[in-house]
């Protein structure tokens, strides 16, 4: 992410935890759709630069990388489509913005290959999961 893309203008060291996690997500998602057997001695590098963060960045990365690969003529099994969804005050939402994403409710990011009917990414984030499990267990056993 560009240094000016978020509200905090601090300089982040290269290879921070968030960048590493997003790199892994992009790599795993793209490896599922690129036909690597057609290019056995090739290396494909994907660089994504976010200019403004407004939530849903994982989906934006995946959609942008898919379109870039297709535009570059890289053979793909299918185009990956990605979207995020979540809950805010018991209201289901799609394509969360920054305020909705940072509210702390559960959210999920899905990457999907429509022609193949396969899910390439399913990432669930629930920041209060431990508290939820404790409440559920105390309710269940009481």
Secondary structure, DSSP 4 states (H G I P E B T S, - for coil): --TTSSSS-PPPPTT-HHHHHHHHHHHHHHHTTB-GGG-TT---------S---S-HHHHHHHHHHHHHHHTT--BSS-EEEEEEEEETTEEEES--HHHHTT---EEEEEEETTTTEEEEEEEE-TTHHHHHHHHHHHHT-
